[in-house]
Amino acid sequence: MSTAQSNAVKVIALSAASIALLSACGEPKATPMDDEYAGNSGESVQSQEEKSKTDGKAAGDTADGGDATKNRDDANSATSDKQDTGNYADGDYSINGQYGPVGEDTIDVHLTVKDQNVTAVEIVGHPFTSISKKHQNDFAKAVPDAVVGKPLKDLKVDKLAGASWTSEAFNKALEVARQEASIQ
């Protein structure tokens, strides 16, 4: 085998190894925004702390004896510690969705649920690049038309406004919102 062929084989092997290592890295993740690891939506730390005391919990929900603390040992958990029961409490829910080849982009998803339906949605993007910023902005503009007025149960969006990864992260956030909103 010539030196050129040997170098070509090495490049191919290195490329294959890199692809294999990065293949699992792009998996979107979502976590409730009720803990110290929640994403920064541009709000002050104080306003985030105040909001986190009520977000992810329905107003007036005292089934847990007033203890709003949740077990968050793994800050990168892709799900809530609750089960999706298909029956959802009215309230405001905030979830941070992470995505990208190495999880560099995030979106904050703020949902309002009333009578089992999504009544409001807001997306706050935290892009890593200007390309991500464009996709997140376009997605944020398109998502209300796709979800407001729809039942939370089984809600899922397809690629919106050309933002496939943002859509995937949003769908993960919806899964967590269903778990957090579930009446146990």
mmCIF file of the C-alpha atoms, coordinates in Angstrom:
data_MODEL
# 
_entry.id   MODEL 
# 
loop_
_atom_site.group_PDB 
_atom_site.id 
_atom_site.type_symbol 
_atom_site.label_atom_id 
_atom_site.label_alt_id 
_atom_site.label_comp_id 
_atom_site.label_asym_id 
_atom_site.label_entity_id 
_atom_site.label_seq_id 
_atom_site.pdbx_PDB_ins_code 
_atom_site.Cartn_x 
_atom_site.Cartn_y 
_atom_site.Cartn_z 
_atom_site.occupancy 
_atom_site.B_iso_or_equiv 
_atom_site.pdbx_formal_charge 
_atom_site.auth_seq_id 
_atom_site.auth_comp_id 
_atom_site.auth_asym_id 
_atom_site.auth_atom_id 
_atom_site.pdbx_PDB_model_num 
ATOM 1   C CA . MET A 1 1   ? 0.000   0.000  0.000  1.00 0.00 ? 1   MET A CA 1 
ATOM 2   C CA . SER A 1 2   ? 1.371   3.410  -0.945 1.00 0.00 ? 2   SER A CA 1 
ATOM 3   C CA . THR A 1 3   ? 1.770   6.297  1.481  1.00 0.00 ? 3   THR A CA 1 
ATOM 4   C CA . ALA A 1 4   ? -1.102  8.163  -0.206 1.00 0.00 ? 4   ALA A CA 1 
ATOM 5   C CA . GLN A 1 5   ? -3.404  5.143  0.166  1.00 0.00 ? 5   GLN A CA 1 
ATOM 6   C CA . SER A 1 6   ? -2.328  4.697  3.791  1.00 0.00 ? 6   SER A CA 1 
ATOM 7   C CA . ASN A 1 7   ? -3.069  8.351  4.539  1.00 0.00 ? 7   ASN A CA 1 
ATOM 8   C CA . ALA A 1 8   ? -6.454  8.084  2.811  1.00 0.00 ? 8   ALA A CA 1 
ATOM 9   C CA . VAL A 1 9   ? -7.361  5.059  4.960  1.00 0.00 ? 9   VAL A CA 1 
ATOM 10  C CA . LYS A 1 10  ? -6.323  6.954  8.106  1.00 0.00 ? 10  LYS A CA 1 
ATOM 11  C CA . VAL A 1 11  ? -8.469  9.965  7.129  1.00 0.00 ? 11  VAL A CA 1 
ATOM 12  C CA . ILE A 1 12  ? -11.480 7.735  6.441  1.00 0.00 ? 12  ILE A CA 1 
ATOM 13  C CA . ALA A 1 13  ? -11.021 5.890  9.751  1.00 0.00 ? 13  ALA A CA 1 
ATOM 14  C CA . LEU A 1 14  ? -10.684 9.148  11.681 1.00 0.00 ? 14  LEU A CA 1 
ATOM 15  C CA . SER A 1 15  ? -13.771 10.582 9.972  1.00 0.00 ? 15  SER A CA 1 
ATOM 16  C CA . ALA A 1 16  ? -15.813 7.467  10.765 1.00 0.00 ? 16  ALA A CA 1 
ATOM 17  C CA . ALA A 1 17  ? -14.719 7.575  14.408 1.00 0.00 ? 17  ALA A CA 1 
ATOM 18  C CA . SER A 1 18  ? -15.627 11.265 14.686 1.00 0.00 ? 18  SER A CA 1 
ATOM 19  C CA . ILE A 1 19  ? -19.069 10.681 13.199 1.00 0.00 ? 19  ILE A CA 1 
ATOM 20  C CA . ALA A 1 20  ? -19.670 7.784  15.581 1.00 0.00 ? 20  ALA A CA 1 
ATOM 21  C CA . LEU A 1 21  ? -18.703 9.901  18.596 1.00 0.00 ? 21  LEU A CA 1 
ATOM 22  C CA . LEU A 1 22  ? -20.882 12.849 17.584 1.00 0.00 ? 22  LEU A CA 1 
ATOM 23  C CA . SER A 1 23  ? -23.908 10.821 16.477 1.00 0.00 ? 23  SER A CA 1 
ATOM 24  C CA . ALA A 1 24  ? -25.419 10.655 19.971 1.00 0.00 ? 24  ALA A CA 1 
ATOM 25  C CA . CYS A 1 25  ? -24.489 14.233 20.855 1.00 0.00 ? 25  CYS A CA 1 
ATOM 26  C CA . GLY A 1 26  ? -27.190 15.903 18.763 1.00 0.00 ? 26  GLY A CA 1 
ATOM 27  C CA . GLU A 1 27  ? -30.082 14.307 20.660 1.00 0.00 ? 27  GLU A CA 1 
ATOM 28  C CA . PRO A 1 28  ? -32.440 17.063 21.868 1.00 0.00 ? 28  PRO A CA 1 
ATOM 29  C CA . LYS A 1 29  ? -32.985 17.272 25.630 1.00 0.00 ? 29  LYS A CA 1 
ATOM 30  C CA . ALA A 1 30  ? -35.496 19.122 27.759 1.00 0.00 ? 30  ALA A CA 1 
ATOM 31  C CA . THR A 1 31  ? -35.713 19.908 31.463 1.00 0.00 ? 31  THR A CA 1 
ATOM 32  C CA . PRO A 1 32  ? -38.258 21.778 33.559 1.00 0.00 ? 32  PRO A CA 1 
ATOM 33  C CA . MET A 1 33  ? -37.121 25.304 34.347 1.00 0.00 ? 33  MET A CA 1 
ATOM 34  C CA . ASP A 1 34  ? -37.760 25.057 38.062 1.00 0.00 ? 34  ASP A CA 1 
ATOM 35  C CA . ASP A 1 35  ? -34.252 24.498 39.306 1.00 0.00 ? 35  ASP A CA 1 
ATOM 36  C CA . GLU A 1 36  ? -30.902 26.234 39.645 1.00 0.00 ? 36  GLU A CA 1 
ATOM 37  C CA . TYR A 1 37  ? -29.725 24.811 36.306 1.00 0.00 ? 37  TYR A CA 1 
ATOM 38  C CA . ALA A 1 38  ? -32.462 26.395 34.199 1.00 0.00 ? 38  ALA A CA 1 
ATOM 39  C CA . GLY A 1 39  ? -31.485 28.310 31.069 1.00 0.00 ? 39  GLY A CA 1 
ATOM 40  C CA . ASN A 1 40  ? -30.957 32.046 31.042 1.00 0.00 ? 40  ASN A CA 1 
ATOM 41  C CA . SER A 1 41  ? -33.827 33.686 29.193 1.00 0.00 ? 41  SER A CA 1 
ATOM 42  C CA . GLY A 1 42  ? -32.301 37.131 29.523 1.00 0.00 ? 42  GLY A CA 1 
ATOM 43  C CA . GLU A 1 43  ? -34.249 37.856 32.685 1.00 0.00 ? 43  GLU A CA 1 
ATOM 44  C CA . SER A 1 44  ? -32.543 38.920 35.864 1.00 0.00 ? 44  SER A CA 1 
ATOM 45  C CA . VAL A 1 45  ? -31.565 36.137 38.249 1.00 0.00 ? 45  VAL A CA 1 
ATOM 46  C CA . GLN A 1 46  ? -34.072 37.466 40.782 1.00 0.00 ? 46  GLN A CA 1 
ATOM 47  C CA . SER A 1 47  ? -36.999 37.385 38.328 1.00 0.00 ? 47  SER A CA 1 
ATOM 48  C CA . GLN A 1 48  ? -36.023 33.871 37.209 1.00 0.00 ? 48  GLN A CA 1 
ATOM 49  C CA . GLU A 1 49  ? -35.967 32.697 40.827 1.00 0.00 ? 49  GLU A CA 1 
ATOM 50  C CA . GLU A 1 50  ? -39.385 34.236 41.495 1.00 0.00 ? 50  GLU A CA 1 
ATOM 51  C CA . LYS A 1 51  ? -40.799 32.729 38.318 1.00 0.00 ? 51  LYS A CA 1 
ATOM 52  C CA . SER A 1 52  ? -39.321 29.292 39.046 1.00 0.00 ? 52  SER A CA 1 
ATOM 53  C CA . LYS A 1 53  ? -41.244 29.154 42.321 1.00 0.00 ? 53  LYS A CA 1 
ATOM 54  C CA . THR A 1 54  ? -44.531 29.178 40.413 1.00 0.00 ? 54  THR A CA 1 
ATOM 55  C CA . ASP A 1 55  ? -43.660 27.761 36.972 1.00 0.00 ? 55  ASP A CA 1 
ATOM 56  C CA . GLY A 1 56  ? -44.069 24.053 36.405 1.00 0.00 ? 56  GLY A CA 1 
ATOM 57  C CA . LYS A 1 57  ? -46.793 23.983 39.056 1.00 0.00 ? 57  LYS A CA 1 
ATOM 58  C CA . ALA A 1 58  ? -50.424 24.865 38.621 1.00 0.00 ? 58  ALA A CA 1 
ATOM 59  C CA . ALA A 1 59  ? -51.683 27.852 40.553 1.00 0.00 ? 59  ALA A CA 1 
ATOM 60  C CA . GLY A 1 60  ? -53.268 26.705 43.792 1.00 0.00 ? 60  GLY A CA 1 
ATOM 61  C CA . ASP A 1 61  ? -51.880 23.160 43.472 1.00 0.00 ? 61  ASP A CA 1 
ATOM 62  C CA . THR A 1 62  ? -51.135 22.029 47.008 1.00 0.00 ? 62  THR A CA 1 
ATOM 63  C CA . ALA A 1 63  ? -51.216 18.271 46.482 1.00 0.00 ? 63  ALA A CA 1 
ATOM 64  C CA . ASP A 1 64  ? -47.555 18.136 47.468 1.00 0.00 ? 64  ASP A CA 1 
ATOM 65  C CA . GLY A 1 65  ? -48.182 19.922 50.767 1.00 0.00 ? 65  GLY A CA 1 
ATOM 66  C CA . GLY A 1 66  ? -46.746 23.157 49.421 1.00 0.00 ? 66  GLY A CA 1 
ATOM 67  C CA . ASP A 1 67  ? -43.307 21.619 48.803 1.00 0.00 ? 67  ASP A CA 1 
ATOM 68  C CA . ALA A 1 68  ? -42.411 22.711 45.268 1.00 0.00 ? 68  ALA A CA 1 
ATOM 69  C CA . THR A 1 69  ? -38.923 21.186 45.428 1.00 0.00 ? 69  THR A CA 1 
ATOM 70  C CA . LYS A 1 70  ? -38.306 18.540 42.805 1.00 0.00 ? 70  LYS A CA 1 
ATOM 71  C CA . ASN A 1 71  ? -35.550 15.946 42.648 1.00 0.00 ? 71  ASN A CA 1 
ATOM 72  C CA . ARG A 1 72  ? -33.096 17.179 40.008 1.00 0.00 ? 72  ARG A CA 1 
ATOM 73  C CA . ASP A 1 73  ? -29.932 15.157 40.625 1.00 0.00 ? 73  ASP A CA 1 
ATOM 74  C CA . ASP A 1 74  ? -29.156 15.109 36.895 1.00 0.00 ? 74  ASP A CA 1 
ATOM 75  C CA . ALA A 1 75  ? -29.263 18.604 35.424 1.00 0.00 ? 75  ALA A CA 1 
ATOM 76  C CA . ASN A 1 76  ? -29.249 17.159 31.881 1.00 0.00 ? 76  ASN A CA 1 
ATOM 77  C CA . SER A 1 77  ? -32.228 14.874 32.438 1.00 0.00 ? 77  SER A CA 1 
ATOM 78  C CA . ALA A 1 78  ? -34.338 14.571 29.308 1.00 0.00 ? 78  ALA A CA 1 
ATOM 79  C CA . THR A 1 79  ? -37.554 14.066 31.242 1.00 0.00 ? 79  THR A CA 1 
ATOM 80  C CA . SER A 1 80  ? -39.383 15.037 34.379 1.00 0.00 ? 80  SER A CA 1 
ATOM 81  C CA . ASP A 1 81  ? -39.575 12.803 37.425 1.00 0.00 ? 81  ASP A CA 1 
ATOM 82  C CA . LYS A 1 82  ? -43.365 12.650 36.903 1.00 0.00 ? 82  LYS A CA 1 
ATOM 83  C CA . GLN A 1 83  ? -45.413 10.376 34.658 1.00 0.00 ? 83  GLN A CA 1 
ATOM 84  C CA . ASP A 1 84  ? -47.646 11.644 31.848 1.00 0.00 ? 84  ASP A CA 1 
ATOM 85  C CA . THR A 1 85  ? -51.164 10.708 32.968 1.00 0.00 ? 85  THR A CA 1 
ATOM 86  C CA . GLY A 1 86  ? -52.984 12.353 30.056 1.00 0.00 ? 86  GLY A CA 1 
ATOM 87  C CA . ASN A 1 87  ? -54.912 14.594 32.480 1.00 0.00 ? 87  ASN A CA 1 
ATOM 88  C CA . TYR A 1 88  ? -53.334 18.031 32.897 1.00 0.00 ? 88  TYR A CA 1 
ATOM 89  C CA . ALA A 1 89  ? -53.587 20.747 35.536 1.00 0.00 ? 89  ALA A CA 1 
ATOM 90  C CA . ASP A 1 90  ? -54.175 24.315 34.468 1.00 0.00 ? 90  ASP A CA 1 
ATOM 91  C CA . GLY A 1 91  ? -51.077 26.444 34.867 1.00 0.00 ? 91  GLY A CA 1 
ATOM 92  C CA . ASP A 1 92  ? -47.940 27.926 33.390 1.00 0.00 ? 92  ASP A CA 1 
ATOM 93  C CA . TYR A 1 93  ? -45.048 25.594 32.570 1.00 0.00 ? 93  TYR A CA 1 
ATOM 94  C CA . SER A 1 94  ? -41.508 26.488 31.565 1.00 0.00 ? 94  SER A CA 1 
ATOM 95  C CA . ILE A 1 95  ? -39.079 24.017 30.036 1.00 0.00 ? 95  ILE A CA 1 
ATOM 96  C CA . ASN A 1 96  ? -35.576 24.457 28.658 1.00 0.00 ? 96  ASN A CA 1 
ATOM 97  C CA . GLY A 1 97  ? -34.880 22.512 25.448 1.00 0.00 ? 97  GLY A CA 1 
ATOM 98  C CA . GLN A 1 98  ? -31.303 21.833 24.362 1.00 0.00 ? 98  GLN A CA 1 
ATOM 99  C CA . TYR A 1 99  ? -30.159 20.739 20.910 1.00 0.00 ? 99  TYR A CA 1 
ATOM 100 C CA . GLY A 1 100 ? -27.463 20.920 18.255 1.00 0.00 ? 100 GLY A CA 1 
ATOM 101 C CA . PRO A 1 101 ? -24.529 18.681 17.369 1.00 0.00 ? 101 PRO A CA 1 
ATOM 102 C CA . VAL A 1 102 ? -23.076 19.124 20.849 1.00 0.00 ? 102 VAL A CA 1 
ATOM 103 C CA . GLY A 1 103 ? -26.079 20.688 22.616 1.00 0.00 ? 103 GLY A CA 1 
ATOM 104 C CA . GLU A 1 104 ? -24.909 24.241 22.089 1.00 0.00 ? 104 GLU A CA 1 
ATOM 105 C CA . ASP A 1 105 ? -28.327 25.774 21.319 1.00 0.00 ? 105 ASP A CA 1 
ATOM 106 C CA . THR A 1 106 ? -31.219 26.113 23.752 1.00 0.00 ? 106 THR A CA 1 
ATOM 107 C CA . ILE A 1 107 ? -34.764 27.420 23.784 1.00 0.00 ? 107 ILE A CA 1 
ATOM 108 C CA . ASP A 1 108 ? -36.943 28.303 26.748 1.00 0.00 ? 108 ASP A CA 1 
ATOM 109 C CA . VAL A 1 109 ? -40.499 27.104 26.176 1.00 0.00 ? 109 VAL A CA 1 
ATOM 110 C CA . HIS A 1 110 ? -43.213 28.823 28.218 1.00 0.00 ? 110 HIS A CA 1 
ATOM 111 C CA . LEU A 1 111 ? -46.663 27.185 27.927 1.00 0.00 ? 111 LEU A CA 1 
ATOM 112 C CA . THR A 1 112 ? -49.991 28.055 29.487 1.00 0.00 ? 112 THR A CA 1 
ATOM 113 C CA . VAL A 1 113 ? -52.464 25.184 29.844 1.00 0.00 ? 113 VAL A CA 1 
ATOM 114 C CA . LYS A 1 114 ? -56.171 25.613 30.563 1.00 0.00 ? 114 LYS A CA 1 
ATOM 115 C CA . ASP A 1 115 ? -58.871 22.958 30.274 1.00 0.00 ? 115 ASP A CA 1 
ATOM 116 C CA . GLN A 1 116 ? -56.349 20.474 28.804 1.00 0.00 ? 116 GLN A CA 1 
ATOM 117 C CA . ASN A 1 117 ? -55.473 22.863 25.946 1.00 0.00 ? 117 ASN A CA 1 
ATOM 118 C CA . VAL A 1 118 ? -52.481 25.085 25.228 1.00 0.00 ? 118 VAL A CA 1 
ATOM 119 C CA . THR A 1 119 ? -53.742 28.654 25.519 1.00 0.00 ? 119 THR A CA 1 
ATOM 120 C CA . ALA A 1 120 ? -50.418 30.478 25.115 1.00 0.00 ? 120 ALA A CA 1 
ATOM 121 C CA . VAL A 1 121 ? -46.840 29.704 24.111 1.00 0.00 ? 121 VAL A CA 1 
ATOM 122 C CA . GLU A 1 122 ? -43.681 31.780 24.109 1.00 0.00 ? 122 GLU A CA 1 
ATOM 123 C CA . ILE A 1 123 ? -40.243 30.743 22.883 1.00 0.00 ? 123 ILE A CA 1 
ATOM 124 C CA . VAL A 1 124 ? -37.109 32.516 24.092 1.00 0.00 ? 124 VAL A CA 1 
ATOM 125 C CA . GLY A 1 125 ? -34.087 31.463 22.065 1.00 0.00 ? 125 GLY A CA 1 
ATOM 126 C CA . HIS A 1 126 ? -30.482 31.185 23.155 1.00 0.00 ? 126 HIS A CA 1 
ATOM 127 C CA . PRO A 1 127 ? -28.666 30.651 19.843 1.00 0.00 ? 127 PRO A CA 1 
ATOM 128 C CA . PHE A 1 128 ? -25.018 29.759 19.509 1.00 0.00 ? 128 PHE A CA 1 
ATOM 129 C CA . THR A 1 129 ? -24.670 31.095 15.949 1.00 0.00 ? 129 THR A CA 1 
ATOM 130 C CA . SER A 1 130 ? -26.388 33.645 13.725 1.00 0.00 ? 130 SER A CA 1 
ATOM 131 C CA . ILE A 1 131 ? -27.865 30.761 11.708 1.00 0.00 ? 131 ILE A CA 1 
ATOM 132 C CA . SER A 1 132 ? -29.364 29.319 14.894 1.00 0.00 ? 132 SER A CA 1 
ATOM 133 C CA . LYS A 1 133 ? -30.709 32.754 15.793 1.00 0.00 ? 133 LYS A CA 1 
ATOM 134 C CA . LYS A 1 134 ? -32.568 33.006 12.478 1.00 0.00 ? 134 LYS A CA 1 
ATOM 135 C CA . HIS A 1 135 ? -34.066 29.519 12.879 1.00 0.00 ? 135 HIS A CA 1 
ATOM 136 C CA . GLN A 1 136 ? -35.078 30.189 16.483 1.00 0.00 ? 136 GLN A CA 1 
ATOM 137 C CA . ASN A 1 137 ? -36.676 33.534 15.610 1.00 0.00 ? 137 ASN A CA 1 
ATOM 138 C CA . ASP A 1 138 ? -38.591 32.051 12.673 1.00 0.00 ? 138 ASP A CA 1 
ATOM 139 C CA . PHE A 1 139 ? -39.707 29.120 14.838 1.00 0.00 ? 139 PHE A CA 1 
ATOM 140 C CA . ALA A 1 140 ? -40.827 31.434 17.666 1.00 0.00 ? 140 ALA A CA 1 
ATOM 141 C CA . LYS A 1 141 ? -43.023 33.362 15.225 1.00 0.00 ? 141 LYS A CA 1 
ATOM 142 C CA . ALA A 1 142 ? -44.566 30.212 13.690 1.00 0.00 ? 142 ALA A CA 1 
ATOM 143 C CA . VAL A 1 143 ? -45.188 28.071 16.774 1.00 0.00 ? 143 VAL A CA 1 
ATOM 144 C CA . PRO A 1 144 ? -48.199 29.905 18.290 1.00 0.00 ? 144 PRO A CA 1 
ATOM 145 C CA . ASP A 1 145 ? -50.293 29.254 15.166 1.00 0.00 ? 145 ASP A CA 1 
ATOM 146 C CA . ALA A 1 146 ? -49.330 25.573 15.344 1.00 0.00 ? 146 ALA A CA 1 
ATOM 147 C CA . VAL A 1 147 ? -50.107 24.913 19.036 1.00 0.00 ? 147 VAL A CA 1 
ATOM 148 C CA . VAL A 1 148 ? -52.393 27.527 20.635 1.00 0.00 ? 148 VAL A CA 1 
ATOM 149 C CA . GLY A 1 149 ? -55.908 26.155 21.025 1.00 0.00 ? 149 GLY A CA 1 
ATOM 150 C CA . LYS A 1 150 ? -54.756 22.559 20.595 1.00 0.00 ? 150 LYS A CA 1 
ATOM 151 C CA . PRO A 1 151 ? -54.958 19.816 23.249 1.00 0.00 ? 151 PRO A CA 1 
ATOM 152 C CA . LEU A 1 152 ? -51.678 19.279 25.117 1.00 0.00 ? 152 LEU A CA 1 
ATOM 153 C CA . LYS A 1 153 ? -52.146 15.512 24.949 1.00 0.00 ? 153 LYS A CA 1 
ATOM 154 C CA . ASP A 1 154 ? -50.145 14.067 22.041 1.00 0.00 ? 154 ASP A CA 1 
ATOM 155 C CA . LEU A 1 155 ? -49.317 17.572 20.736 1.00 0.00 ? 155 LEU A CA 1 
ATOM 156 C CA . LYS A 1 156 ? -46.313 17.539 18.429 1.00 0.00 ? 156 LYS A CA 1 
ATOM 157 C CA . VAL A 1 157 ? -45.053 19.884 15.741 1.00 0.00 ? 157 VAL A CA 1 
ATOM 158 C CA . ASP A 1 158 ? -43.439 18.977 12.458 1.00 0.00 ? 158 ASP A CA 1 
ATOM 159 C CA . LYS A 1 159 ? -40.562 21.024 11.116 1.00 0.00 ? 159 LYS A CA 1 
ATOM 160 C CA . LEU A 1 160 ? -41.734 24.622 11.501 1.00 0.00 ? 160 LEU A CA 1 
ATOM 161 C CA . ALA A 1 161 ? -40.265 27.550 9.558  1.00 0.00 ? 161 ALA A CA 1 
ATOM 162 C CA . GLY A 1 162 ? -37.351 25.408 8.362  1.00 0.00 ? 162 GLY A CA 1 
ATOM 163 C CA . ALA A 1 163 ? -36.154 24.804 11.929 1.00 0.00 ? 163 ALA A CA 1 
ATOM 164 C CA . SER A 1 164 ? -35.939 21.026 12.256 1.00 0.00 ? 164 SER A CA 1 
ATOM 165 C CA . TRP A 1 165 ? -33.667 20.849 15.327 1.00 0.00 ? 165 TRP A CA 1 
ATOM 166 C CA . THR A 1 166 ? -35.588 23.603 17.097 1.00 0.00 ? 166 THR A CA 1 
ATOM 167 C CA . SER A 1 167 ? -38.809 21.708 16.363 1.00 0.00 ? 167 SER A CA 1 
ATOM 168 C CA . GLU A 1 168 ? -37.312 18.518 17.829 1.00 0.00 ? 168 GLU A CA 1 
ATOM 169 C CA . ALA A 1 169 ? -36.232 20.359 20.990 1.00 0.00 ? 169 ALA A CA 1 
ATOM 170 C CA . PHE A 1 170 ? -39.720 21.886 21.264 1.00 0.00 ? 170 PHE A CA 1 
ATOM 171 C CA . ASN A 1 171 ? -41.303 18.429 20.990 1.00 0.00 ? 171 ASN A CA 1 
ATOM 172 C CA . LYS A 1 172 ? -39.026 17.182 23.789 1.00 0.00 ? 172 LYS A CA 1 
ATOM 173 C CA . ALA A 1 173 ? -40.109 20.198 25.842 1.00 0.00 ? 173 ALA A CA 1 
ATOM 174 C CA . LEU A 1 174 ? -43.761 19.277 25.192 1.00 0.00 ? 174 LEU A CA 1 
ATOM 175 C CA . GLU A 1 175 ? -43.076 15.779 26.567 1.00 0.00 ? 175 GLU A CA 1 
ATOM 176 C CA . VAL A 1 176 ? -41.684 17.299 29.758 1.00 0.00 ? 176 VAL A CA 1 
ATOM 177 C CA . ALA A 1 177 ? -44.564 19.797 29.950 1.00 0.00 ? 177 ALA A CA 1 
ATOM 178 C CA . ARG A 1 178 ? -47.044 16.893 29.792 1.00 0.00 ? 178 ARG A CA 1 
ATOM 179 C CA . GLN A 1 179 ? -45.206 15.146 32.615 1.00 0.00 ? 179 GLN A CA 1 
ATOM 180 C CA . GLU A 1 180 ? -44.987 18.308 34.733 1.00 0.00 ? 180 GLU A CA 1 
ATOM 181 C CA . ALA A 1 181 ? -48.649 19.240 34.128 1.00 0.00 ? 181 ALA A CA 1 
ATOM 182 C CA . SER A 1 182 ? -49.957 15.720 34.773 1.00 0.00 ? 182 SER A CA 1 
ATOM 183 C CA . ILE A 1 183 ? -52.340 15.289 37.646 1.00 0.00 ? 183 ILE A CA 1 
ATOM 184 C CA . GLN A 1 184 ? -50.862 12.336 39.522 1.00 0.00 ? 184 GLN A CA 1 
# 
